[in-house]
Amino acid sequence: MNRKDIFILFAFVIIITAFSIFNTGYEPVHSDEITYLSIMKYHDDPSLYSKDFLISQILPGLPIPFYTLMGFMSGYINQDLLFLSVFVITRVLLVLSVFFLAQTLFKNKNVSYWSVIAVLIIRGNIGMVPGSYDILDRIASPFFLAAPILLFSLTFFLKSRYTISSFLLAASFYLHTTTSIFLLLLYGFYFLINFKKINKKVILSFIVFLALAFPILFKSLMTKSPVLNFDQWIHFLTLRVSGHFFPTTWPFINTSLFFILVAMFIVSLRYKPDKTKSNKVIVLSWGTLLLLSISFIFTEIHPVIPVIQASLFRGIVIFRVIALIFVINFIIASFKYNYRKILASGMAMFLVSTAVVPIFTGEQKGLFSDVNISKEKGLWEDVSLKAKELTQKDSLFITPPFSLGFTFFSERSEFINWKTSGVGVYSGKFVAEAVKRFKVVCKHEFDFSTRTELVEECKKGYERLNKEDFELAKEEYGITHIIVERPKQLNLSLIYENEGYRIYEL
């Protein structure tokens, strides 16, 4: 690239990154992060959360080095500034990774720039079954940081720069292991099909990968929690995280749009990159189909624990980027030929509609979203902070089961919480105990047939809890405090209340 191209790319990265940040929005403490942000505090002060079953007994055994590192850095850098910086860096890396992947494939700057724009503005369901995270979100997360690193790894893989590709893949394992496994399996599939291409360079790159990724791979293998009751574990997952693991639960619109993207990708293969890169993309695409088929069979038809926990459907995010790049290239190239303009125009209109419709409907309504540097304190945050101020570190709270962020704001142990229970995918021990505890706070057997039924019945059960229920929970679990939503009152010692909640002490 000459100086002019570098300057244009530099300006583009700044402008499109700024647009992405304000288009997506940002919040420093997000519901998806609450589970792991609390463990950062636990690493800094192990005297916290001594009675929290999840934080003190389950999470320390899981491989989550990203949050360990962030917890260490937060001791030196303001936490809000730290997470905002990671969020911005993630967006910059995403722009660059998509640009250079497209440039590597087609060596066309127009295709590269428009591919970046397509990836950033198409925030709807296309190519995003619920089992795969969107590549954009409002938070600084290890997944959203791993995604561009995986795309860079793929770029160097297509260039046959296998050592650098392996180095980047190993780095991504420390950010988001499950999605990284998907790309590792695709690389393995490619060399299984093309075993004659295995040479010293390939072997060296594999050794580099193993040397760098061995610690996280070893911990991942060594921290598997036995599933005590398989049927109970599967039932729990279908209620809590069905969108990530069970395709038959996905909305029809999601899967339909995904297959439309697949169809457009197949059409777009009419214009391929050079033979070497084209062959790699085709083999990796077949590998993606194989992995998704395996995941479907061994989650829906014959469930197998390691396959479910591998979360292979999350790897669709990699295919989505490749597919969009090919589609953009097809649209641009087709306008050279009159007989393909109609098809290209239809594909372009489809992409535009998937980008524009969410601006007017659904959760993504609006072109721009709020960018909040610090978390706004509402009634729930207020009562959580008061819990920290008014109680001892070893307190154990029963809280409304669908509340968010209590452990983070209060620095106190929580009996059970629906949001944080998603970690049960990787811990059979946690699920067995969580089911018992949900029976207590929901005042209901854990025999719900749907997630909607669970939420409705559990909320009703929590409202019916009385002094006798809490006394039994105190005797069995050592409960010290309860938070209820107003106007509910209990014949217990009231230590704090605001307009929304009351804290009682047992």
Phi, psi and omega per residue, in radians:
M1 nan 2.347 3.098
N2 -1.444 3.097 -3.071
R3 -1.059 -0.683 -3.134
K4 -1.091 -0.782 3.137
D5 -1.129 -0.678 3.125
I6 -1.126 -0.744 3.134
F7 -1.114 -0.752 3.133
I8 -1.101 -0.762 3.127
L9 -1.113 -0.715 3.131
F10 -1.062 -0.821 3.125
A11 -1.129 -0.702 3.128
F12 -1.074 -0.772 -3.125
V13 -1.060 -0.765 -3.134
I14 -1.110 -0.849 -3.074
I15 -1.150 -0.847 -3.053
I16 -1.256 -0.533 3.073
T17 -1.169 -0.776 3.109
A18 -1.069 -0.752 3.095
F19 -1.054 -0.785 -3.119
S20 -1.041 -0.728 -3.113
I21 -1.118 -0.792 -3.105
F22 -1.381 -0.442 3.071
N23 -1.246 -0.746 -3.121
T24 -1.387 -0.677 -3.014
G25 1.538 2.955 -3.130
Y26 -2.664 2.434 3.000
E27 -2.462 2.361 -2.984
P28 -1.289 -0.524 3.119
V29 -2.161 1.778 -3.029
H30 -1.835 2.663 -3.090
S31 -0.997 -0.626 -3.119
D32 -1.211 -0.324 -3.076
E33 -1.718 -0.207 -3.037
I34 -0.969 -0.706 -3.115
T35 -0.958 -0.773 -2.978
Y36 -1.674 -0.425 3.092
L37 -1.110 -0.592 3.132
S38 -1.139 -0.612 -3.114
I39 -1.225 -0.382 3.008
M40 -1.059 -0.749 3.116
K41 -1.184 -0.615 3.129
Y42 -1.127 -0.679 3.091
H43 -1.118 -0.661 3.138
D44 -1.276 -0.591 -3.094
D45 -2.467 1.586 -3.100
P46 -1.112 -0.173 3.095
S47 -1.332 -0.238 3.080
L48 -1.340 2.704 2.982
Y49 1.030 0.548 -3.093
S50 -1.099 -0.422 -3.140
K51 -1.890 0.106 3.138
D52 -1.508 1.915 -3.056
F53 -1.023 -0.697 -3.103
L54 -1.236 -0.929 -2.979
I55 -1.284 -0.743 -3.044
S56 -1.549 -0.334 -3.080
Q57 -2.024 -0.533 -3.050
I58 -1.757 -0.936 -3.030
L59 -1.099 -0.645 -3.134
P60 -1.036 -0.401 3.141
G61 -1.541 -0.163 -3.115
L62 -1.575 2.547 -3.130
P63 -1.352 1.667 3.128
I64 -2.264 1.077 -3.062
P65 -1.087 -0.479 -3.137
F66 -1.022 -0.825 -3.098
Y67 -1.298 -0.500 3.029
T68 -1.098 -0.785 3.113
L69 -1.128 -0.770 3.138
M70 -1.123 -0.638 3.088
G71 -1.114 -0.697 3.100
F72 -1.139 -0.784 -3.103
M73 -1.208 -0.520 -3.130
S74 -1.165 -0.269 3.058
G75 -1.288 -0.269 -3.108
Y76 -2.056 -0.385 -3.107
I77 -2.163 2.446 3.073
N78 -0.914 2.267 -3.022
Q79 -1.057 -0.725 3.126
D80 -1.078 -0.758 3.120
L81 -1.156 -0.657 -3.126
L82 -1.084 -0.881 -3.098
F83 -1.223 -0.597 3.074
L84 -1.122 -0.709 -3.136
S85 -1.116 -0.748 3.111
V86 -1.110 -0.694 3.120
F87 -1.056 -0.815 -3.138
V88 -1.141 -0.773 3.124
I89 -1.036 -0.687 3.113
T90 -1.036 -0.753 -3.134
R91 -1.168 -0.732 3.123
V92 -1.071 -0.820 -3.131
L93 -1.103 -0.627 3.124
L94 -1.128 -0.792 3.115
V95 -1.017 -0.855 -3.100
L96 -1.160 -0.705 -3.089
S97 -1.158 -0.728 3.114
V98 -1.172 -0.725 -3.135
F99 -1.038 -0.882 -3.059
F100 -1.293 -0.479 3.036
L101 -1.155 -0.792 3.113
A102 -1.126 -0.700 3.133
Q103 -1.135 -0.671 3.108
T104 -1.135 -0.671 -3.099
L105 -1.292 -0.807 -2.950
F106 -2.137 -0.133 3.096
K107 0.873 0.733 3.137
N108 -2.319 2.009 -3.065
K109 -1.104 -0.631 3.115
N110 -1.085 -0.750 3.093
V111 -1.091 -0.716 -3.107
S112 -1.125 -0.833 -3.120
Y113 -1.139 -0.789 -3.111
W114 -1.223 -0.499 3.069
S115 -1.134 -0.742 3.090
V116 -1.046 -0.823 -3.131
I117 -1.060 -0.737 -3.134
A118 -1.095 -0.783 -3.133
V119 -1.091 -0.654 -3.060
L120 -1.392 -0.623 -3.026
I121 -1.634 -0.336 3.111
I122 -1.490 1.590 -3.072
R123 -1.847 0.130 -3.114
G124 -1.447 -2.667 -3.006
N125 -1.493 -0.188 -3.026
I126 -1.059 2.171 3.124
G127 1.235 0.197 -3.081
M128 -2.249 1.326 2.972
V129 -1.096 2.665 -3.056
P130 -1.004 -0.393 3.133
G131 -1.262 -0.071 3.113
S132 -2.132 2.212 3.090
Y133 -1.052 2.583 2.951
D134 -1.174 2.638 -3.115
I135 -1.343 -0.202 3.099
L136 -2.094 2.478 3.011
D137 -2.749 3.095 -2.999
R138 -1.499 0.048 -2.943
I139 -2.195 2.910 2.998
A140 -1.640 1.755 -3.019
S141 -2.163 2.644 3.102
P142 -1.074 -0.570 3.112
F143 -1.128 -0.808 -3.069
F144 -1.258 -0.334 3.015
L145 -1.480 -0.586 3.140
A146 -1.220 -0.623 -3.043
A147 -0.959 -0.906 3.129
P148 -1.157 -0.550 3.099
I149 -1.145 -0.668 3.072
L150 -1.146 -0.637 3.101
L151 -1.181 -0.653 3.041
F152 -1.121 -0.722 3.109
S153 -1.045 -0.750 3.116
L154 -1.101 -0.691 3.123
T155 -1.035 -0.840 3.140
F156 -1.209 -0.527 3.059
F157 -1.112 -0.754 3.114
L158 -1.124 -0.498 3.111
K159 -1.479 -0.001 -3.069
S160 1.132 0.433 3.031
R161 -1.636 1.285 -2.908
Y162 -1.251 -0.543 -3.125
T163 -1.167 -0.810 3.110
I164 -1.133 -0.705 3.114
S165 -1.050 -0.739 3.135
S166 -1.167 -0.664 3.108
F167 -1.072 -0.788 3.139
L168 -1.186 -0.673 3.113
L169 -1.109 -0.728 3.106
A170 -1.085 -0.711 3.118
A171 -1.087 -0.688 -3.117
S172 -1.171 -0.468 3.108
F173 -1.064 -0.538 3.133
Y174 -1.375 -0.190 3.122
L175 -1.739 -0.893 -3.128
H176 -2.616 1.674 -2.979
T177 -1.114 -0.760 -3.018
T178 -1.117 -0.772 3.122
T179 -1.186 -0.601 3.108
S180 -1.150 -0.631 3.094
I181 -1.036 -0.668 -3.128
F182 -1.033 -0.840 -3.125
L183 -1.205 -0.640 3.082
L184 -1.049 -0.752 3.121
L185 -1.142 -0.624 3.088
L186 -1.133 -0.732 3.094
Y187 -1.082 -0.750 3.122
G188 -1.090 -0.688 3.116
F189 -1.102 -0.713 -3.133
Y190 -1.064 -0.813 -3.105
F191 -1.334 -0.346 3.018
L192 -1.201 -0.704 3.100
I193 -1.283 -0.650 -3.094
N194 -1.972 0.959 -3.050
F195 -1.111 -0.403 3.122
K196 -1.214 -0.279 -3.140
K197 -1.549 0.010 3.087
I198 -1.302 2.041 -3.134
N199 -2.298 -2.978 -3.109
K200 -1.062 -0.649 -3.139
K201 -1.100 -0.741 3.126
V202 -1.160 -0.771 3.133
I203 -1.093 -0.733 3.116
L204 -1.085 -0.723 -3.135
S205 -1.132 -0.625 3.113
F206 -1.189 -0.672 3.094
I207 -1.126 -0.716 3.095
V208 -1.055 -0.787 3.135
F209 -1.055 -0.853 -3.119
L210 -1.073 -0.724 -3.128
A211 -1.093 -0.703 -3.089
L212 -1.408 -0.654 -3.027
A213 -1.640 -0.116 -3.053
F214 -0.969 -0.775 -3.124
P215 -1.001 -0.793 -3.104
I216 -1.289 -0.605 3.084
L217 -1.147 -0.733 -3.132
F218 -1.124 -0.793 -3.139
K219 -1.141 -0.656 3.122
S220 -1.085 -0.713 -3.132
L221 -1.276 -0.585 -3.059
M222 -1.449 -0.238 -3.068
T223 -1.824 0.309 3.096
K224 -1.168 2.247 -3.130
S225 -1.684 2.219 -3.127
P226 -1.098 2.472 3.089
V227 -1.553 1.950 -3.047
L228 -1.282 -0.638 -3.134
N229 -2.354 1.736 -3.006
F230 -1.065 -0.800 -3.125
D231 -1.076 -0.711 3.113
Q232 -1.129 -0.711 -3.137
W233 -1.111 -0.817 3.121
I234 -1.087 -0.756 3.140
H235 -1.071 -0.732 3.123
F236 -1.086 -0.757 -3.122
L237 -1.158 -0.674 -3.141
T238 -1.133 -0.469 3.092
L239 -1.473 -0.688 -3.000
R240 -1.582 -0.758 -3.000
V241 -2.328 0.632 -3.076
S242 -1.024 -0.628 -3.100
G243 -1.102 -0.395 -3.121
H244 -1.591 -0.346 -2.923
F245 -2.273 -0.384 -2.982
F246 -2.127 1.733 -3.040
P247 -1.032 -0.532 -3.097
T248 -1.205 -0.194 3.107
T249 -1.632 -0.082 -3.049
W250 -1.332 2.528 3.104
P251 -1.058 2.545 -3.116
F252 -1.020 -0.677 -3.098
I253 -1.081 -0.650 -3.125
N254 -1.138 -0.894 -3.111
T255 -1.187 -0.586 3.111
S256 -1.096 -0.837 -3.141
L257 -1.134 -0.590 3.098
F258 -1.104 -0.785 -3.118
F259 -1.233 -0.486 3.022
I260 -1.127 -0.740 3.091
L261 -1.082 -0.727 3.102
V262 -1.050 -0.764 3.139
A263 -1.089 -0.763 3.123
M264 -1.134 -0.634 3.093
F265 -1.089 -0.772 3.131
I266 -1.071 -0.768 3.084
V267 -1.069 -0.671 -3.067
S268 -1.225 -0.260 3.090
L269 -1.174 -0.103 3.044
R270 -1.007 -0.597 3.085
Y271 -1.958 1.821 -3.057
K272 -1.812 2.761 2.976
P273 -1.283 -2.932 -3.139
D274 -1.076 2.857 -2.940
K275 -0.996 -0.763 -3.088
T276 -1.096 -0.884 -3.124
K277 -1.178 -0.652 3.131
S278 -1.080 -0.785 3.123
N279 -1.083 -0.680 3.135
K280 -1.140 -0.770 -3.140
V281 -1.090 -0.742 -3.128
I282 -1.134 -0.772 3.123
V283 -1.120 -0.738 3.127
L284 -1.140 -0.581 3.102
S285 -1.180 -0.749 3.058
W286 -1.101 -0.659 3.091
G287 -1.108 -0.669 3.084
T288 -1.088 -0.790 3.112
L289 -1.058 -0.720 3.137
L290 -1.121 -0.792 -3.130
L291 -1.122 -0.704 3.123
L292 -1.172 -0.644 3.107
S293 -1.156 -0.764 3.105
I294 -1.068 -0.765 -3.128
S295 -1.110 -0.700 3.123
F296 -1.109 -0.827 -3.103
I297 -1.070 -0.766 -3.022
F298 -1.675 0.303 2.896
T299 -2.086 -0.744 -3.046
E300 -1.635 -0.692 -3.027
I301 -1.636 -0.908 3.132
H302 -2.346 1.471 -3.030
P303 -1.019 2.284 3.088
V304 -2.227 2.214 -2.992
I305 -0.972 -0.923 -3.100
P306 -1.041 -0.629 -3.135
V307 -1.191 -0.742 3.107
I308 -1.070 -0.808 -3.092
Q309 -1.198 -0.388 3.122
A310 -1.225 -0.305 3.065
S311 0.896 0.845 -3.028
L312 -1.093 -0.450 -3.128
F313 -1.119 -0.367 3.113
R314 -1.156 -0.387 3.136
G315 -1.198 -0.167 3.108
I316 -1.008 -0.455 -3.119
V317 -1.047 -0.580 3.107
I318 -1.195 -0.815 3.115
F319 -1.066 -0.675 -3.107
R320 -1.002 -0.766 -3.127
V321 -1.136 -0.806 3.124
I322 -1.040 -0.790 -3.113
A323 -1.075 -0.776 -3.139
L324 -1.098 -0.673 3.114
I325 -1.095 -0.782 3.128
F326 -1.122 -0.713 -3.141
V327 -1.130 -0.761 3.110
I328 -1.069 -0.751 3.109
N329 -1.073 -0.729 3.130
F330 -1.087 -0.763 -3.123
I331 -1.082 -0.813 -3.112
I332 -1.156 -0.778 -3.094
A333 -1.215 -0.564 -3.039
S334 -1.214 -0.396 -3.123
F335 -1.249 -0.054 3.028
K336 -1.413 -0.285 -3.058
Y337 -2.169 2.167 -3.071
N338 -1.023 -0.692 -3.035
Y339 -1.297 -0.138 3.086
R340 -1.910 -0.044 -3.083
K341 -1.123 -0.648 -3.099
I342 -1.128 -0.806 3.126
L343 -1.108 -0.780 -3.141
A344 -1.108 -0.702 3.128
S345 -1.115 -0.722 3.110
G346 -1.084 -0.740 3.121
M347 -1.141 -0.699 3.123
A348 -1.126 -0.736 3.126
M349 -1.132 -0.639 3.099
F350 -1.104 -0.799 3.124
L351 -1.097 -0.736 3.136
V352 -1.095 -0.736 -3.125
S353 -1.132 -0.668 3.125
T354 -1.194 -0.417 3.086
A355 -1.467 -0.637 -3.022
V356 -1.482 -0.677 -3.069
V357 -0.964 -0.783 3.136
P358 -1.089 -0.325 3.110
I359 -1.170 -0.463 -3.068
F360 -1.881 -0.265 -3.089
T361 -2.363 2.802 3.006
G362 1.313 -2.938 -3.082
E363 -1.173 -0.409 -3.083
Q364 -1.596 0.237 -3.060
K365 -0.945 2.245 3.139
G366 1.874 2.533 3.139
L367 -1.328 -0.601 -3.123
F368 -2.118 2.576 -3.137
S369 -2.126 2.915 -3.119
D370 -1.208 2.450 3.014
V371 -2.016 1.807 -3.086
N372 -1.863 2.100 -3.119
I373 -1.308 -0.598 3.126
S374 -2.196 2.728 -3.092
K375 -1.344 2.208 3.085
E376 -1.251 2.331 -3.089
K377 -1.588 2.027 3.066
G378 -1.815 -2.869 -3.108
L379 -1.133 -0.655 -3.141
W380 -1.203 -0.747 3.092
E381 -1.107 -0.645 3.134
D382 -1.090 -0.835 -3.106
V383 -1.202 -0.547 3.098
S384 -1.188 -0.738 3.114
L385 -1.165 -0.621 3.088
K386 -1.173 -0.590 3.066
A387 -1.057 -0.687 3.088
K388 -1.138 -0.693 -3.079
E389 -1.275 -0.607 -2.942
L390 -1.809 -0.098 -3.065
T391 -2.211 2.879 3.127
Q392 -1.361 2.779 -3.115
K393 -1.053 -0.566 -3.067
D394 -1.574 0.308 3.097
S395 -1.226 2.640 3.098
L396 -2.225 2.095 -3.020
F397 -1.844 2.374 2.806
I398 -1.592 2.186 -3.085
T399 -2.161 2.839 3.020
P400 -0.916 2.177 -2.942
P401 -1.090 -0.326 -3.121
F402 -1.905 0.298 3.074
S403 -1.332 2.900 -3.077
L404 -2.263 2.267 2.911
G405 1.566 0.186 -3.077
F406 -1.050 -0.841 -3.074
T407 -1.091 -0.640 -3.125
F408 -1.142 -0.847 -3.069
F409 -1.373 -0.638 -3.042
S410 -1.530 -0.430 -3.016
E411 1.003 0.608 3.115
R412 -2.194 2.747 -3.108
S413 -1.263 2.524 -3.139
E414 -2.083 2.393 -3.055
F415 -1.110 -0.929 3.091
I416 -2.855 2.654 -3.129
N417 -2.626 2.382 -3.065
W418 -1.165 -0.750 -3.094
K419 -1.081 -0.822 -3.076
T420 -1.329 -0.155 -3.088
S421 -1.316 -0.088 3.106
G422 -1.060 -0.380 3.126
V423 -1.145 -0.189 3.103
G424 -1.045 -0.313 3.062
V425 -0.965 -0.649 -3.041
Y426 -1.810 0.118 -3.120
S427 -2.550 1.795 3.060
G428 -1.134 -0.582 3.103
K429 -1.053 -0.740 -3.137
F430 -1.133 -0.759 -3.103
V431 -1.067 -0.772 -3.126
A432 -1.015 -0.732 3.137
E433 -1.339 -0.639 -3.116
A434 -1.094 -0.694 3.131
V435 -1.054 -0.747 3.105
K436 -1.055 -0.739 -3.071
R437 -1.288 -0.613 3.081
F438 -1.157 -0.542 3.053
K439 -1.068 -0.599 -3.138
V440 -1.249 -0.927 -3.027
V441 -1.347 -0.417 3.120
C442 -1.603 -0.205 -3.088
K443 0.858 0.852 -3.018
H444 -2.796 2.501 3.011
E445 -1.112 2.561 -3.102
F446 -1.475 1.103 -3.110
D447 -2.109 0.529 -3.106
F448 -1.152 2.472 -3.139
S449 -1.591 -0.426 3.132
T450 -2.433 2.834 3.098
R451 -1.153 -0.648 3.118
T452 -1.063 -0.777 3.109
E453 -1.075 -0.732 3.130
L454 -1.018 -0.867 -3.106
V455 -1.069 -0.815 -3.104
E456 -1.118 -0.866 -3.084
E457 -1.229 -0.610 -3.134
C458 -1.195 -0.692 3.093
K459 -1.108 -0.739 3.109
K460 -1.113 -0.738 -3.137
G461 -1.125 -0.698 3.135
Y462 -1.109 -0.650 3.120
E463 -1.177 -0.443 -3.121
R464 -1.527 -0.160 -3.137
L465 -1.023 2.446 -3.109
N466 -2.233 -3.082 -3.084
K467 -1.018 -0.714 -3.117
E468 -1.109 -0.693 3.098
D469 -1.076 -0.746 -3.121
F470 -1.217 -0.599 3.102
E471 -1.132 -0.704 3.079
L472 -1.120 -0.701 3.120
A473 -1.152 -0.617 3.097
K474 -1.123 -0.752 -3.110
E475 -1.141 -0.723 -3.065
E476 -1.472 -0.663 -3.007
Y477 -2.031 -0.187 -3.116
G478 1.432 0.513 3.100
I479 -1.040 2.381 3.118
T480 -1.996 -0.480 -3.073
H481 -2.504 2.735 3.103
I482 -2.335 2.420 3.007
I483 -1.989 2.226 3.105
V484 -2.178 2.740 3.084
E485 -1.468 2.410 3.050
R486 -1.175 2.573 0.248
P487 -1.625 0.197 -3.090
K488 -1.005 2.404 3.103
Q489 -2.217 2.615 3.102
L490 -2.234 2.669 3.094
N491 -1.490 1.041 -3.127
L492 -2.342 3.058 -3.109
S493 -1.314 1.997 3.126
L494 -1.471 2.154 -3.129
I495 -1.910 -0.310 3.090
Y496 -2.910 2.584 3.012
E497 -2.648 2.611 2.966
N498 -2.237 -2.847 -3.060
E499 -1.222 -0.246 -3.080
G500 -2.055 -0.441 -2.981
Y501 -2.487 2.800 3.044
R502 -2.271 2.453 3.039
I503 -1.884 2.177 3.080
Y504 -1.990 2.576 3.101
E505 -1.939 2.380 3.113
L506 -1.525 nan nan
